[in-house]
Amino acid sequence: MFDDRSPIYRQIADQIRTQILTGALKPEDQVMSTTQYAEFYRINPATAAKAFQQLVDEKVIYKRRGVGMFVSPNARDLLQAEFRKRFFTDVVDPVVTGARNIGIPISDVIARISELAARDNGSPETTKEDNR
């Protein structure tokens, strides 16, 4: 379940974010408690609590006193906006910079993305490179 690449609390928070984005957890769904996480994954309860606090701070989940933690009504929208921002910063911006650095016109990059999108949508459109 957990790897050594990042702290366990971050991995727990990422797992919950993914469950929200994929729809496995929906708005107002109750999230497993910190105690349940700790027992199930055999981790320190403070580690799970740190993950939950991070998600509370991000307004992805909220606490109902005496009841538990729940997915916020707008959690998916918040996460999609954050992931969209990160996607452009981490993926698109470097592609544009790389293309410029090696002399590929941005219009060629856009055309290639359009071709791939058309192909993914079931369009028979192919490129010269696809036919090689």
TORPAZA-373293 format. One record per atom (N, C-alpha, C): atom name; x, y, z. Coordinates in nm, 4 decimals, padded with zeros to 6 digits. Layout:
<atoms>
@atom = CA east = X north = Y up = Z
...
</atoms>
This chain:
<atoms>
@atom = N east = 00.0822 north = -00.1203 up = 00.0000
@atom = CA east = 00.0000 north = 00.0000 up = 00.0000
@atom = C east = 00.0857 north = 00.1255 up = 00.0000
@atom = N east = 00.1801 north = 00.1343 up = 00.0920
@atom = CA east = 00.2622 north = 00.2540 up = 00.1030
@atom = C east = 00.4014 north = 00.2275 up = 00.0483
@atom = N east = 00.4624 north = 00.3318 up = -00.0063
@atom = CA east = 00.5984 north = 00.3188 up = -00.0559
@atom = C east = 00.6902 north = 00.4144 up = 00.0194
@atom = N east = 00.8159 north = 00.4118 up = -00.0139
@atom = CA east = 00.9137 north = 00.4945 up = 00.0559
@atom = C east = 00.9391 north = 00.6285 up = -00.0119
@atom = N east = 00.8660 north = 00.6572 up = -00.1187
@atom = CA east = 00.8931 north = 00.7796 up = -00.1950
@atom = C east = 00.8445 north = 00.9056 up = -00.1258
@atom = N east = 00.7396 north = 00.8975 up = -00.0501
@atom = CA east = 00.6874 north = 01.0160 up = 00.0177
@atom = C east = 00.6310 north = 00.9750 up = 00.1536
@atom = N east = 00.6127 north = 01.0717 up = 00.2429
@atom = CA east = 00.5597 north = 01.0389 up = 00.3752
@atom = C east = 00.4230 north = 00.9696 up = 00.3665
@atom = N east = 00.3988 north = 00.8808 up = 00.4589
@atom = CA east = 00.2744 north = 00.8032 up = 00.4589
@atom = C east = 00.1522 north = 00.8942 up = 00.4664
@atom = N east = 00.1587 north = 01.0008 up = 00.5451
@atom = CA east = 00.0421 north = 01.0884 up = 00.5571
@atom = C east = 00.0065 north = 01.1491 up = 00.4211
@atom = N east = 00.1073 north = 01.1817 up = 00.3406
@atom = CA east = 00.0798 north = 01.2350 up = 00.2062
@atom = C east = 00.0167 north = 01.1282 up = 00.1167
@atom = N east = 00.0645 north = 01.0059 up = 00.1313
@atom = CA east = 00.0082 north = 00.8972 up = 00.0515
@atom = C east = -00.1377 north = 00.8710 up = 00.0879
@atom = N east = -00.1703 north = 00.8816 up = 00.2160
@atom = CA east = -00.3100 north = 00.8653 up = 00.2595
@atom = C east = -00.3946 north = 00.9776 up = 00.2011
@atom = N east = -00.3467 north = 01.1003 up = 00.2127
@atom = CA east = -00.4208 north = 01.2152 up = 00.1585
@atom = C east = -00.4392 north = 01.2001 up = 00.0082
@atom = N east = -00.3350 north = 01.1574 up = -00.0625
@atom = CA east = -00.3450 north = 01.1373 up = -00.2076
@atom = C east = -00.4452 north = 01.0276 up = -00.2421
@atom = N east = -00.4461 north = 00.9223 up = -00.1622
@atom = CA east = -00.5411 north = 00.8132 up = -00.1853
@atom = C east = -00.6854 north = 00.8642 up = -00.1727
@atom = N east = -00.7118 north = 00.9428 up = -00.0720
@atom = CA east = -00.8467 north = 00.9973 up = -00.0532
@atom = C east = -00.8805 north = 01.0944 up = -00.1659
@atom = N east = -00.7851 north = 01.1786 up = -00.2043
@atom = CA east = -00.8088 north = 01.2701 up = -00.3174
@atom = C east = -00.8464 north = 01.1917 up = -00.4430
@atom = N east = -00.7721 north = 01.0855 up = -00.4701
@atom = CA east = -00.7989 north = 01.0026 up = -00.5878
@atom = C east = -00.9375 north = 00.9400 up = -00.5801
@atom = N east = -00.9746 north = 00.8923 up = -00.4620
@atom = CA east = -01.1078 north = 00.8324 up = -00.4458
@atom = C east = -01.2176 north = 00.9353 up = -00.4721
@atom = N east = -01.1932 north = 01.0588 up = -00.4345
@atom = CA east = -01.2914 north = 01.1653 up = -00.4597
@atom = C east = -01.2964 north = 01.1973 up = -00.6088
@atom = N east = -01.1806 north = 01.2112 up = -00.6713
@atom = CA east = -01.1762 north = 01.2446 up = -00.8142
@atom = C east = -01.2386 north = 01.1357 up = -00.9010
@atom = N east = -01.2198 north = 01.0100 up = -00.8645
@atom = CA east = -01.2746 north = 00.9000 up = -00.9439
@atom = C east = -01.4210 north = 00.8718 up = -00.9121
@atom = N east = -01.4720 north = 00.9340 up = -00.8063
@atom = CA east = -01.6116 north = 00.9121 up = -00.7702
@atom = C east = -01.6324 north = 00.7978 up = -00.6730
@atom = N east = -01.5235 north = 00.7331 up = -00.6296
@atom = CA east = -01.5371 north = 00.6270 up = -00.5297
@atom = C east = -01.5883 north = 00.6847 up = -00.3978
@atom = N east = -01.5483 north = 00.8077 up = -00.3695
@atom = CA east = -01.6038 north = 00.8828 up = -00.2568
@atom = C east = -01.6803 north = 01.0016 up = -00.3137
@atom = N east = -01.8043 north = 01.0148 up = -00.2740
@atom = CA east = -01.8902 north = 01.1214 up = -00.3248
@atom = C east = -01.9137 north = 01.2271 up = -00.2167
@atom = N east = -01.9639 north = 01.3434 up = -00.2573
@atom = CA east = -01.9945 north = 01.4465 up = -00.1576
@atom = C east = -02.0828 north = 01.3911 up = -00.0456
@atom = N east = -02.0463 north = 01.4266 up = 00.0746
@atom = CA east = -02.1154 north = 01.3868 up = 00.1979
@atom = C east = -02.0936 north = 01.2406 up = 00.2376
@atom = N east = -02.0128 north = 01.1648 up = 00.1619
@atom = CA east = -01.9770 north = 01.0296 up = 00.2054
@atom = C east = -01.8881 north = 01.0391 up = 00.3290
@atom = N east = -01.9074 north = 00.9445 up = 00.4188
@atom = CA east = -01.8203 north = 00.9404 up = 00.5362
@atom = C east = -01.6889 north = 00.8738 up = 00.4983
@atom = N east = -01.5798 north = 00.9319 up = 00.5476
@atom = CA east = -01.4462 north = 00.8797 up = 00.5226
@atom = C east = -01.4067 north = 00.7936 up = 00.6416
@atom = N east = -01.3297 north = 00.6891 up = 00.6160
@atom = CA east = -01.2804 north = 00.6040 up = 00.7229
@atom = C east = -01.2142 north = 00.6912 up = 00.8303
@atom = N east = -01.2356 north = 00.6598 up = 00.9543
@atom = CA east = -01.1788 north = 00.7401 up = 01.0639
@atom = C east = -01.0279 north = 00.7194 up = 01.0737
@atom = N east = -00.9631 north = 00.8096 up = 01.1458
@atom = CA east = -00.8188 north = 00.7963 up = 01.1647
@atom = C east = -00.7855 north = 00.6663 up = 01.2372
@atom = N east = -00.8687 north = 00.6295 up = 01.3327
@atom = CA east = -00.8467 north = 00.5038 up = 01.4050
@atom = C east = -00.8604 north = 00.3848 up = 01.3112
@atom = N east = -00.9635 north = 00.3874 up = 01.2271
@atom = CA east = -00.9820 north = 00.2787 up = 01.1305
@atom = C east = -00.8632 north = 00.2704 up = 01.0338
@atom = N east = -00.8176 north = 00.3853 up = 00.9841
@atom = CA east = -00.6998 north = 00.3871 up = 00.8966
@atom = C east = -00.5796 north = 00.3275 up = 00.9682
@atom = N east = -00.5573 north = 00.3725 up = 01.0901
@atom = CA east = -00.4419 north = 00.3261 up = 01.1666
@atom = C east = -00.4464 north = 00.1753 up = 01.1890
@atom = N east = -00.5617 north = 00.1241 up = 01.2247
@atom = CA east = -00.5749 north = -00.0191 up = 01.2484
@atom = C east = -00.5648 north = -00.0986 up = 01.1191
@atom = N east = -00.6327 north = -00.0543 up = 01.0151
@atom = CA east = -00.6356 north = -00.1275 up = 00.8884
@atom = C east = -00.4968 north = -00.1339 up = 00.8241
@atom = N east = -00.4263 north = -00.0200 up = 00.8236
@atom = CA east = -00.2955 north = -00.0131 up = 00.7574
@atom = C east = -00.1787 north = -00.0308 up = 00.8543
@atom = N east = -00.2111 north = -00.0513 up = 00.9823
@atom = CA east = -00.1094 north = -00.0734 up = 01.0859
@atom = C east = -00.0069 north = 00.0411 up = 01.0874
@atom = N east = -00.0609 north = 00.1609 up = 01.1030
@atom = CA east = 00.0224 north = 00.2803 up = 01.1110
@atom = C east = -00.0121 north = 00.3560 up = 01.2386
@atom = N east = 00.0692 north = 00.4511 up = 01.2715
@atom = CA east = 00.0452 north = 00.5357 up = 01.3876
@atom = C east = -00.0791 north = 00.6222 up = 01.3624
@atom = N east = -00.1723 north = 00.6295 up = 01.4581
@atom = CA east = -00.2912 north = 00.7127 up = 01.4392
@atom = C east = -00.2581 north = 00.8594 up = 01.4119
@atom = N east = -00.1473 north = 00.9076 up = 01.4648
@atom = CA east = -00.1075 north = 01.0469 up = 01.4398
@atom = C east = -00.0750 north = 01.0696 up = 01.2918
@atom = N east = -00.0242 north = 00.9667 up = 01.2265
@atom = CA east = 00.0061 north = 00.9767 up = 01.0831
@atom = C east = -00.1230 north = 00.9936 up = 01.0039
@atom = N east = -00.2215 north = 00.9119 up = 01.0346
@atom = CA east = -00.3511 north = 00.9237 up = 00.9670
@atom = C east = -00.4150 north = 01.0581 up = 00.9992
@atom = N east = -00.4053 north = 01.1005 up = 01.1244
@atom = CA east = -00.4641 north = 01.2292 up = 01.1646
@atom = C east = -00.4000 north = 01.3448 up = 01.0884
@atom = N east = -00.2710 north = 01.3362 up = 01.0634
@atom = CA east = -00.2014 north = 01.4412 up = 00.9882
@atom = C east = -00.2540 north = 01.4491 up = 00.8453
@atom = N east = -00.2788 north = 01.3345 up = 00.7840
@atom = CA east = -00.3354 north = 01.3313 up = 00.6481
@atom = C east = -00.4742 north = 01.3945 up = 00.6473
@atom = N east = -00.5555 north = 01.3567 up = 00.7441
@atom = CA east = -00.6915 north = 01.4098 up = 00.7510
@atom = C east = -00.6898 north = 01.5603 up = 00.7753
@atom = N east = -00.5983 north = 01.6061 up = 00.8611
@atom = CA east = -00.5906 north = 01.7495 up = 00.8882
@atom = C east = -00.5521 north = 01.8267 up = 00.7625
@atom = N east = -00.4629 north = 01.7696 up = 00.6837
@atom = CA east = -00.4247 north = 01.8337 up = 00.5575
@atom = C east = -00.5467 north = 01.8486 up = 00.4665
@atom = N east = -00.6280 north = 01.7441 up = 00.4578
@atom = CA east = -00.7478 north = 01.7482 up = 00.3734
@atom = C east = -00.8525 north = 01.8444 up = 00.4288
@atom = N east = -00.8617 north = 01.8540 up = 00.5618
@atom = CA east = -00.9526 north = 01.9507 up = 00.6237
@atom = C east = -00.9055 north = 02.0928 up = 00.5905
@atom = N east = -00.7744 north = 02.1158 up = 00.6025
@atom = CA east = -00.7187 north = 02.2479 up = 00.5715
@atom = C east = -00.7450 north = 02.2874 up = 00.4264
@atom = N east = -00.7460 north = 02.1884 up = 00.3375
@atom = CA east = -00.7733 north = 02.2127 up = 00.1946
@atom = C east = -00.9229 north = 02.2213 up = 00.1649
@atom = N east = -01.0049 north = 02.1977 up = 00.2668
@atom = CA east = -01.1512 north = 02.1991 up = 00.2553
@atom = C east = -01.2053 north = 02.0861 up = 00.1668
@atom = N east = -01.1303 north = 01.9764 up = 00.1606
@atom = CA east = -01.1713 north = 01.8591 up = 00.0839
@atom = C east = -01.2612 north = 01.7699 up = 00.1683
@atom = N east = -01.2319 north = 01.7633 up = 00.2973
@atom = CA east = -01.3189 north = 01.6917 up = 00.3910
@atom = C east = -01.3484 north = 01.7850 up = 00.5085
@atom = N east = -01.4500 north = 01.7504 up = 00.5838
@atom = CA east = -01.4830 north = 01.8289 up = 00.7028
@atom = C east = -01.5265 north = 01.7329 up = 00.8133
@atom = N east = -01.5194 north = 01.7823 up = 00.9359
@atom = CA east = -01.5525 north = 01.7007 up = 01.0509
@atom = C east = -01.6889 north = 01.7378 up = 01.1054
@atom = N east = -01.7688 north = 01.6351 up = 01.1311
@atom = CA east = -01.8938 north = 01.6519 up = 01.2049
@atom = C east = -01.8651 north = 01.6033 up = 01.3454
@atom = N east = -01.8701 north = 01.6941 up = 01.4364
@atom = CA east = -01.8334 north = 01.6644 up = 01.5756
@atom = C east = -01.9092 north = 01.5420 up = 01.6273
@atom = N east = -01.8336 north = 01.4460 up = 01.6751
@atom = CA east = -01.8927 north = 01.3259 up = 01.7332
@atom = C east = -01.9413 north = 01.2242 up = 01.6319
@atom = N east = -01.9309 north = 01.2558 up = 01.5038
@atom = CA east = -01.9809 north = 01.1637 up = 01.4005
@atom = C east = -01.8675 north = 01.1117 up = 01.3134
@atom = N east = -01.7811 north = 01.2014 up = 01.2656
@atom = CA east = -01.6693 north = 01.1588 up = 01.1812
@atom = C east = -01.6363 north = 01.2597 up = 01.0738
@atom = N east = -01.5564 north = 01.2162 up = 00.9795
@atom = CA east = -01.5121 north = 01.2989 up = 00.8672
@atom = C east = -01.5949 north = 01.2662 up = 00.7438
@atom = N east = -01.6261 north = 01.3728 up = 00.6665
@atom = CA east = -01.7089 north = 01.3578 up = 00.5484
@atom = C east = -01.6495 north = 01.4355 up = 00.4316
@atom = N east = -01.6799 north = 01.3893 up = 00.3121
@atom = CA east = -01.6345 north = 01.4574 up = 00.1915
@atom = C east = -01.7140 north = 01.5868 up = 00.1759
@atom = N east = -01.6427 north = 01.6956 up = 00.1540
@atom = CA east = -01.7077 north = 01.8262 up = 00.1352
@atom = C east = -01.7900 north = 01.8260 up = 00.0065
@atom = N east = -01.9003 north = 01.9023 up = 00.0054
@atom = CA east = -01.9861 north = 01.9054 up = -00.1128
@atom = C east = -01.9133 north = 01.9474 up = -00.2415
@atom = N east = -01.8148 north = 02.0354 up = -00.2314
@atom = CA east = -01.7452 north = 02.0829 up = -00.3514
@atom = C east = -01.6030 north = 02.0269 up = -00.3628
@atom = N east = -01.5750 north = 01.9176 up = -00.2929
@atom = CA east = -01.4401 north = 01.8606 up = -00.2903
@atom = C east = -01.3893 north = 01.8248 up = -00.4301
@atom = N east = -01.4728 north = 01.7613 up = -00.5090
@atom = CA east = -01.4298 north = 01.7194 up = -00.6441
@atom = C east = -01.3934 north = 01.8409 up = -00.7287
@atom = N east = -01.4747 north = 01.9452 up = -00.7224
@atom = CA east = -01.4450 north = 02.0672 up = -00.7987
@atom = C east = -01.3135 north = 02.1309 up = -00.7532
@atom = N east = -01.2920 north = 02.1356 up = -00.6216
@atom = CA east = -01.1671 north = 02.1910 up = -00.5681
@atom = C east = -01.0463 north = 02.1109 up = -00.6177
@atom = N east = -01.0582 north = 01.9789 up = -00.6104
@atom = CA east = -00.9480 north = 01.8932 up = -00.6536
@atom = C east = -00.9233 north = 01.9026 up = -00.8032
@atom = N east = -01.0306 north = 01.9052 up = -00.8812
@atom = CA east = -01.0133 north = 01.9176 up = -01.0263
@atom = C east = -00.9443 north = 02.0488 up = -01.0617
@atom = N east = -00.9811 north = 02.1558 up = -00.9960
@atom = CA east = -00.9176 north = 02.2853 up = -01.0228
@atom = C east = -00.7695 north = 02.2809 up = -00.9874
@atom = N east = -00.7373 north = 02.2193 up = -00.8748
@atom = CA east = -00.5963 north = 02.2089 up = -00.8336
@atom = C east = -00.5169 north = 02.1197 up = -00.9290
@atom = N east = -00.5739 north = 02.0048 up = -00.9665
@atom = CA east = -00.5052 north = 01.9142 up = -01.0574
@atom = C east = -00.4911 north = 01.9759 up = -01.1959
@atom = N east = -00.5897 north = 02.0523 up = -01.2387
@atom = CA east = -00.5818 north = 02.1207 up = -01.3676
@atom = C east = -00.4665 north = 02.2211 up = -01.3669
@atom = N east = -00.4597 north = 02.2985 up = -01.2607
@atom = CA east = -00.3529 north = 02.3975 up = -01.2476
@atom = C east = -00.2165 north = 02.3277 up = -01.2490
@atom = N east = -00.2047 north = 02.2212 up = -01.1714
@atom = CA east = -00.0799 north = 02.1455 up = -01.1644
@atom = C east = -00.0453 north = 02.0801 up = -01.2981
@atom = N east = -00.1463 north = 02.0327 up = -01.3709
@atom = CA east = -00.1237 north = 01.9708 up = -01.5016
@atom = C east = -00.0601 north = 02.0702 up = -01.5983
@atom = N east = -00.1161 north = 02.1899 up = -01.6029
@atom = CA east = -00.0600 north = 02.2896 up = -01.6937
@atom = C east = 00.0817 north = 02.3290 up = -01.6521
@atom = N east = 00.1028 north = 02.3458 up = -01.5232
@atom = CA east = 00.2352 north = 02.3842 up = -01.4735
@atom = C east = 00.3383 north = 02.2732 up = -01.4930
@atom = N east = 00.2996 north = 02.1500 up = -01.4609
@atom = CA east = 00.3950 north = 02.0385 up = -01.4624
@atom = C east = 00.4092 north = 01.9698 up = -01.5974
@atom = N east = 00.3057 north = 01.9763 up = -01.6814
@atom = CA east = 00.3087 north = 01.9022 up = -01.8075
@atom = C east = 00.3114 north = 01.9949 up = -01.9288
@atom = N east = 00.2121 north = 02.0804 up = -01.9411
@atom = CA east = 00.1990 north = 02.1617 up = -02.0623
@atom = C east = 00.3109 north = 02.2653 up = -02.0734
@atom = N east = 00.3372 north = 02.3372 up = -01.9661
@atom = CA east = 00.4411 north = 02.4409 up = -01.9723
@atom = C east = 00.5765 north = 02.3849 up = -02.0151
@atom = N east = 00.6221 north = 02.2715 up = -01.9577
@atom = CA east = 00.7497 north = 02.2151 up = -02.0038
@atom = C east = 00.7464 north = 02.1684 up = -02.1499
@atom = N east = 00.6324 north = 02.1193 up = -02.1969
@atom = CA east = 00.6209 north = 02.0782 up = -02.3370
@atom = C east = 00.6387 north = 02.1993 up = -02.4282
@atom = N east = 00.5728 north = 02.3084 up = -02.3948
@atom = CA east = 00.5844 north = 02.4303 up = -02.4750
@atom = C east = 00.7279 north = 02.4818 up = -02.4729
@atom = N east = 00.7889 north = 02.4848 up = -02.3567
@atom = CA east = 00.9279 north = 02.5302 up = -02.3454
@atom = C east = 01.0213 north = 02.4391 up = -02.4248
@atom = N east = 01.0026 north = 02.3092 up = -02.4109
@atom = CA east = 01.0853 north = 02.2132 up = -02.4844
@atom = C east = 01.0705 north = 02.2279 up = -02.6348
@atom = N east = 00.9475 north = 02.2448 up = -02.6805
@atom = CA east = 00.9236 north = 02.2620 up = -02.8237
@atom = C east = 00.9937 north = 02.3876 up = -02.8746
@atom = N east = 00.9800 north = 02.4963 up = -02.8018
@atom = CA east = 01.0471 north = 02.6209 up = -02.8406
@atom = C east = 01.1983 north = 02.6028 up = -02.8462
@atom = N east = 01.2528 north = 02.5338 up = -02.7456
@atom = CA east = 01.3972 north = 02.5152 up = -02.7370
@atom = C east = 01.4551 north = 02.4380 up = -02.8554
@atom = N east = 01.3769 north = 02.3476 up = -02.9118
@atom = CA east = 01.4288 north = 02.2684 up = -03.0247
@atom = C east = 01.3682 north = 02.3106 up = -03.1584
@atom = N east = 01.2973 north = 02.4234 up = -03.1572
@atom = CA east = 01.2504 north = 02.4813 up = -03.2822
@atom = C east = 01.1225 north = 02.4226 up = -03.3391
@atom = N east = 01.0445 north = 02.3571 up = -03.2567
@atom = CA east = 00.9154 north = 02.3049 up = -03.3047
@atom = C east = 00.8120 north = 02.4143 up = -03.2867
@atom = N east = 00.7450 north = 02.4527 up = -03.3944
@atom = CA east = 00.6402 north = 02.5552 up = -03.3802
@atom = C east = 00.5278 north = 02.5060 up = -03.2877
@atom = N east = 00.4781 north = 02.5950 up = -03.2066
@atom = CA east = 00.3691 north = 02.5604 up = -03.1140
@atom = C east = 00.2474 north = 02.5109 up = -03.1919
@atom = N east = 00.2283 north = 02.5639 up = -03.3118
@atom = CA east = 00.1162 north = 02.5174 up = -03.3947
@atom = C east = 00.1292 north = 02.3680 up = -03.4263
@atom = N east = 00.2523 north = 02.3166 up = -03.4403
@atom = CA east = 00.2725 north = 02.1732 up = -03.4622
@atom = C east = 00.2353 north = 02.0931 up = -03.3376
@atom = N east = 00.2685 north = 02.1457 up = -03.2210
@atom = CA east = 00.2330 north = 02.0792 up = -03.0962
@atom = C east = 00.0811 north = 02.0740 up = -03.0826
@atom = N east = 00.0159 north = 02.1845 up = -03.1108
@atom = CA east = -00.1308 north = 02.1905 up = -03.1027
@atom = C east = -00.1933 north = 02.0935 up = -03.2025
@atom = N east = -00.1387 north = 02.0890 up = -03.3239
@atom = CA east = -00.1910 north = 01.9971 up = -03.4266
@atom = C east = -00.1770 north = 01.8523 up = -03.3807
@atom = N east = -00.0632 north = 01.8194 up = -03.3216
@atom = CA east = -00.0422 north = 01.6810 up = -03.2752
@atom = C east = -00.1400 north = 01.6463 up = -03.1633
@atom = N east = -00.1601 north = 01.7373 up = -03.0717
@atom = CA east = -00.2563 north = 01.7129 up = -02.9632
@atom = C east = -00.3967 north = 01.6952 up = -03.0202
@atom = N east = -00.4325 north = 01.7765 up = -03.1175
@atom = CA east = -00.5643 north = 01.7645 up = -03.1820
@atom = C east = -00.5796 north = 01.6296 up = -03.2510
@atom = N east = -00.4732 north = 01.5843 up = -03.3172
@atom = CA east = -00.4771 north = 01.4529 up = -03.3838
@atom = C east = -00.4977 north = 01.3410 up = -03.2825
@atom = N east = -00.4247 north = 01.3476 up = -03.1735
@atom = CA east = -00.4385 north = 01.2448 up = -03.0699
@atom = C east = -00.5777 north = 01.2474 up = -03.0078
@atom = N east = -00.6300 north = 01.3660 up = -02.9854
@atom = CA east = -00.7642 north = 01.3788 up = -02.9286
@atom = C east = -00.8681 north = 01.3214 up = -03.0238
@atom = N east = -00.8530 north = 01.3494 up = -03.1522
@atom = CA east = -00.9476 north = 01.2971 up = -03.2515
@atom = C east = -00.9412 north = 01.1447 up = -03.2550
@atom = N east = -00.8208 north = 01.0907 up = -03.2496
@atom = CA east = -00.8050 north = 00.9451 up = -03.2521
@atom = C east = -00.8659 north = 00.8827 up = -03.1266
@atom = N east = -00.8467 north = 00.9455 up = -03.0114
@atom = CA east = -00.9029 north = 00.8939 up = -02.8867
@atom = C east = -01.0550 north = 00.8988 up = -02.8859
@atom = N east = -01.1118 north = 00.9896 up = -02.9642
@atom = CA east = -01.2575 north = 01.0017 up = -02.9718
@atom = C east = -01.3170 north = 00.9105 up = -03.0777
@atom = N east = -01.2366 north = 00.8186 up = -03.1313
@atom = CA east = -01.2877 north = 00.7222 up = -03.2280
@atom = C east = -01.2844 north = 00.7707 up = -03.3713
@atom = N east = -01.2245 north = 00.8866 up = -03.3933
@atom = CA east = -01.2151 north = 00.9387 up = -03.5286
@atom = C east = -01.1132 north = 00.8588 up = -03.6079
@atom = N east = -01.1383 north = 00.8325 up = -03.7354
@atom = CA east = -01.0434 north = 00.7576 up = -03.8162
@atom = C east = -00.9213 north = 00.8404 up = -03.8576
@atom = N east = -00.9188 north = 00.9687 up = -03.8193
@atom = CA east = -00.8090 north = 01.0561 up = -03.8570
@atom = C east = -00.6765 north = 01.0012 up = -03.8037
@atom = N east = -00.5763 north = 00.9918 up = -03.8919
@atom = CA east = -00.4443 north = 00.9464 up = -03.8519
@atom = C east = -00.3409 north = 01.0434 up = -03.9038
@atom = N east = -00.2210 north = 01.0287 up = -03.8538
@atom = CA east = -00.1133 north = 01.1169 up = -03.8984
@atom = C east = -00.0123 north = 01.0366 up = -03.9774
@atom = N east = 00.0798 north = 01.1060 up = -04.0420
@atom = CA east = 00.1864 north = 01.0388 up = -04.1141
@atom = C east = 00.2658 north = 00.9506 up = -04.0194
@atom = N east = 00.2905 north = 00.9993 up = -03.8978
@atom = CA east = 00.3682 north = 00.9220 up = -03.8021
@atom = C east = 00.2941 north = 00.7969 up = -03.7578
@atom = N east = 00.1603 north = 00.8028 up = -03.7541
@atom = CA east = 00.0816 north = 00.6859 up = -03.7141
@atom = C east = 00.0918 north = 00.5749 up = -03.8168
@atom = N east = 00.1147 north = 00.6118 up = -03.9415
@atom = CA east = 00.1175 north = 00.5135 up = -04.0507
@atom = C east = 00.2554 north = 00.4516 up = -04.0707
@atom = N east = 00.3545 north = 00.4939 up = -03.9945
@atom = CA east = 00.4900 north = 00.4391 up = -04.0099
@atom = C east = 00.5008 north = 00.3021 up = -03.9495
</atoms>
